[in-house]
C-alpha cells in the first residue's frame, strides 16, 4: 500500500514537470479582493504555486499569516520567499499538522479538478477552518457551450491548460461543484463566473432569465463558509 501511494504521487508530480513556469504563477486578485480586511487572519491555500496570491493577500492586509501547500518543489521554493510557510507534497496523501479551526480562510484556486478524490480533501480540510470561515474556490466549467460543442462533435481535445488540461482528473458543472462543497460541510453562499460576463453574455443571460448561465461561464467561482 505505501509503495502504491508513493508511485501515485510520483506519477502525479511527473505530469506537471513539463508545464511552463507561468502555469504555477499569477495572483488571484478577484479572490483576494473578496477577503475581509483582517491583518490578524490566517489563510491556507492548497496549490499555492509560486505564491503570488498569498503575497498579494499579505500586502493587502487580508492576512498576517499565509500558509501554502504545493505539490511541485520548484514553484514551492519561489513561494517560500513570499509567504509565511510552504508545505511541499501531495495534499491527498499528507497528514496536516494543523490545529482544529486554525485558519480563517481557505483558498482553492483551480486545484480540485487535479485531485483524485477532491471531496475527501475538502472533508479533511474542513476541521482546520474555523466555523464561519470563508472558502474561495474555482474550477473550469465542463458545461460551457464550447465544451458541449466539442462533445457533440465527438471530440475531447487535450491541452496544456484550460478546461481540456490533460492533468485534470475531475470535471465539474456549477451545480456539481457547489454540491460537493455542501456535502463536505460547507454552506455555499455564491456561484458566479470568475470573469465578468461580456455585454453579449449579459444580454443572453437577461433574455433567458439566467437559465443558461452555466453554459456561459468558462470558470466556476465559488464562495462558501464552514458550517
C-alpha positions, 0 to 999 in steps of 0.5 A: 500500500505505501509503495502504491501511494508513493508511485501515485504521487510520483506519477502525479508530480511527473505530469506537471514537470513539463508545464511552463513556469507561468502555469504555477504563477499569477495572483488571484486578485478577484479572490483576494479582493473578496477577503475581509480586511483582517491583518490578524487572519490566517489563510491556507491555500492548497496549490499555492504555486509560486505564491503570488496570491498569498503575497498579494493577500499579505500586502493587502492586509487580508492576512498576517499569516499565509500558509501554502501547500504545493505539490511541485518543489520548484514553484514551492521554493519561489513561494517560500520567499513570499509567504509565511510557510510552504508545505511541499507534497501531495495534499491527498496523501499528507497528514496536516499538522494543523490545529482544529479551526486554525485558519480563517480562510481557505483558498482553492484556486483551480486545484480540485479538478487535479485531485483524485478524490477532491471531496475527501480533501475538502472533508479533511480540510474542513476541521482546520477552518474555523466555523464561519470561515470563508472558502474561495474556490474555482474550477473550469466549467465542463458545461460551457457551450464550447465544451458541449460543442466539442462533445457533440462533435465527438471530440475531447481535445487535450491541452496544456491548460484550460478546461481540456488540461490533460492533468485534470482528473475531475470535471465539474458543472456549477451545480456539481461543484457547489454540491460537493462543497455542501456535502463536505460541510460547507454552506455555499453562499455564491456561484458566479463566473470568475470573469465578468460576463461580456455585454453579449453574455449579459444580454443572453443571460437577461433574455433567458432569465439566467437559465443558461448561465452555466453554459456561459461561464468558462470558470466556476467561482465559488464562495462558501463558509464552514458550517 
